Amino acid sequence: MSHYLKYRMAGLALLSCLIMSVGCAEQGPSLGAVSGTVTLDGKPLPNVIVSFVPVTGGRPSVGTTDENGKYQLAFVDRLGALTGKHKVSITTVVQGDDIDFSEISSDDPRYEEMVLARKSDYDNAVVKEPLPAAYNSKSELIREVESGANAIDFALTSDGKQP
């Protein structure tokens, strides 16, 4: 067999392996698309974080509600949540004091002082969660995510009781 034919066959074999590996490459874990609406006492609840944490372990999925209380979960770099049972936590997005860093250059010595002061404020902040603990720190909300589309709504109440 000539050297040319050997190299050509080796090249075709390599190309076949590459094509097969691309075609059969794992697309990541099995996810289900999850979206829904969060309400509090019947009214849409904007600016809350909805977290789904797999009960068997794994990466959580998170979404934030819009002004109409609607959310959509994201998992790492794509939309959705791992299939299976999840413990759900719903917490308020903490709004911090807005400091305009655009008026000061990052080479200005005061810039680093401002950043360090903000970090200290953040690290030492004490925030009272306005939502009942039954929806976040003491959540017992469990929801199942299946492959495909999942519409999962949460009708929360101010007293923390499940309707």
Residue, then its C-alpha position, 0 to 999 in steps of 0.5 A: m500500500s502506498h504512503y499516500l493511500k495509508y495517509r488518506m485512509a488514516g485521515l478518513a478514519l480520523l474524520s469519521c471519528l470526529i463526525m461520530s463524536v460530534g453527532c453523539a456528543e453529550q448535550g448535558p444533563s436532562l433538563g425540563a423547561v420551567s416557567g410560571t407565576v409567583t403571587l402573594d395574596g393573589k397579586p403578582l410578586p415582582n423581583v423575587i428569586v425562585s430557586f430549584v435545588p435538586v433533592t438528590g444533589g446537583r446544580p440548582s436552577v434560578g430565575t427572577t420574577d418580572e413586574n408581572g410575577k413571571y419567572q423562567l428558570a436558567f441552569v448554568d448556560r441554558l434555560g431549564a432545570l434538572t429533571g426530578k424533585h426539587k426543593v424550592s426557595i423564594t426570596t426577595v431581591v435585596q435592593g442596595d443603595d445605588i452608588d454611581f461609580s461611573e463618575i470616578s475613574s478606576d485609577d483614582p485611589r478613591y475608587e478602591e476605597m469606595v469598592l472596599a466600603r461597599k463590600s464591607d457594607y454588603d458583608n455586614a448587612v442585616v436584611k430582614e426577609p419580608l416573605p415568610a420563612a416557609y417559602n425560603s429559609k424553612s421552605e418545604l416546597i417540593r416540585e417535580v420537574e419533568s422533561g419538556a415544558n413545566a408550568i409551575d405557579f406559586a400562590l404565596t400568602s402573607d401568613g406562610k400557609q399553603p393554600 
